[in-house]
Amino acid sequence: MANFKKSDLKLQYSWTASAESDNAKITGFPDNVLLDRHEGYEVLPFLNRYMGEKGWTGQATLHKLEDALRDKLPGTTRSHANIKKWLNDNFNL
């Protein structure tokens, strides 16, 4: 898993989720868990898992993924599994 921190993100996020540790308990990319793309405590662990699975380590890639989630991901694509699939199908370094 990649190990980016809050300070590595380029976009502004809300950091009001109940607790960062709750999101750390999520493993893989479950279909029954929705991602709030504006909540940092949700986006950061998701991107760390995704980049780790891909073997990507660059901060520039992290920033491109942030842009893709915020600006290009359809609003109806919300589950971790569907977002992962969308990224696999549509994200190019």
C-alpha positions in Angstrom: 0.0 0.0 0.0 1.2 3.5 -0.8 1.8 5.7 2.3 0.7 9.2 1.3 -0.3 11.6 4.0 -2.8 14.4 4.2 -0.1 17.0 3.4 0.6 15.1 0.1 -2.8 15.8 -1.4 -3.2 18.8 -3.7 -6.9 19.3 -3.5 -8.9 20.7 -0.6 -11.1 18.1 1.3 -13.4 18.1 4.2 -11.9 16.2 7.2 -15.0 15.6 9.2 -15.6 11.9 8.8 -16.3 10.2 12.2 -12.7 9.0 12.5 -9.8 8.3 10.3 -9.3 4.9 11.9 -12.7 3.8 10.6 -11.6 4.1 7.0 -8.3 2.3 7.7 -10.4 -0.8 8.5 -11.6 -1.0 4.9 -9.7 -3.5 2.9 -9.8 -4.1 -0.8 -12.4 -2.3 -2.9 -15.8 -3.4 -1.5 -18.9 -2.9 -3.6 -21.0 -2.1 -0.5 -18.9 0.9 0.7 -19.5 4.3 -0.9 -16.7 6.8 -1.3 -17.3 10.5 -0.6 -14.9 12.1 -3.0 -14.9 15.3 -1.0 -14.0 13.7 2.3 -10.2 13.4 2.9 -10.5 10.6 5.5 -12.1 8.5 2.8 -10.2 9.6 -0.3 -6.7 9.3 1.1 -6.9 5.6 2.2 -8.7 4.7 -1.0 -5.9 6.3 -3.2 -3.2 4.7 -1.0 -4.8 1.2 -1.5 -5.4 1.8 -5.3 -1.8 3.1 -5.9 -0.3 0.3 -3.8 -2.2 -2.3 -5.8 -0.9 -0.7 -9.1 2.6 -0.3 -7.7 2.5 3.4 -8.3 4.5 5.6 -5.9 4.7 9.1 -7.4 3.1 12.1 -6.0 2.3 13.4 -9.5 0.3 10.3 -10.0 -1.5 10.8 -6.7 -2.5 14.3 -7.9 -3.7 13.0 -11.3 -5.9 10.5 -9.5 -7.3 13.2 -7.3 -8.2 15.3 -10.4 -9.8 12.2 -12.0 -11.9 11.5 -8.9 -13.0 15.1 -8.5 -13.4 16.2 -12.1 -14.0 13.2 -14.4 -15.6 10.4 -12.3 -19.3 10.3 -13.0 -21.4 11.3 -10.0 -23.3 8.0 -10.1 -20.1 6.0 -9.7 -19.8 5.8 -5.9 -18.8 2.3 -4.6 -15.2 1.5 -4.0 -15.5 -1.4 -6.5 -17.1 0.7 -9.2 -14.6 3.5 -8.7 -11.7 1.1 -9.0 -13.2 -0.3 -12.2 -13.8 3.1 -13.6 -10.2 4.1 -12.9 -8.9 0.9 -14.4 -10.9 1.6 -17.6 -10.4 5.4 -17.9 -7.3 6.5 -16.0 -4.0 6.8 -18.0 -0.8 8.0 -16.6 
